[in-house]
Amino acid sequence: MMNPGSSKPLYPIINSVETTAIPDRTQLQIIKVMNNCNFNYARILNLSDIREPKSKIFFKLMNGFNNANIPHSIFSKTYKKAFKRLFIKDVPVIIAWGVNEKLSHLAKLALKNIDEKTIVGLKKPGSLYGYYHPLPPNHFKQKAWVNAITEQLQNII
């Protein structure tokens, strides 16, 4: 996904170590998909580690980090070892970081690192890197996203 949003780690994070989190509404969408597919476990790797639920503020922060050459993505060269430790190959990967073009650079890095044939997601037509976010603005679209991702997963598992 794009970033941690409003989810919070249950324990302090030290050195890119996997942690349990208190889910936000977006992650609850993933949980619905997991329940539909009888999955007991999911690992979420965000394009950025910047914890900001408001996208407009997130993009400003991201620009500041980028301009100061501060790495904030598990997909950056700086965190290559952490990525290799946290990413599990040969399992389904849901791509759902949103469609904002400002994410293109990070999305391209992620897809290069993932290089998986088991990617599922709702790709925006005409976009190279845009995959619809799990929490669209209305309940009908939220339910449709869960159903579409569930169906894609059931077709590959």
Secondary structure, DSSP 4 states (H G I P E B T S, - for coil): ----TT-EESS---TT----EE--HHHHHHHHHHHHHT--------S-----SSHHHHHHHHHHHHHTT----TTSGGGHHHHHHH--TTS-EE---B--GGGHHHHHHHHHHH--S-EE--BPTT-SS-B--SS-SSHHHHHHHHHHHHHHHHHH-
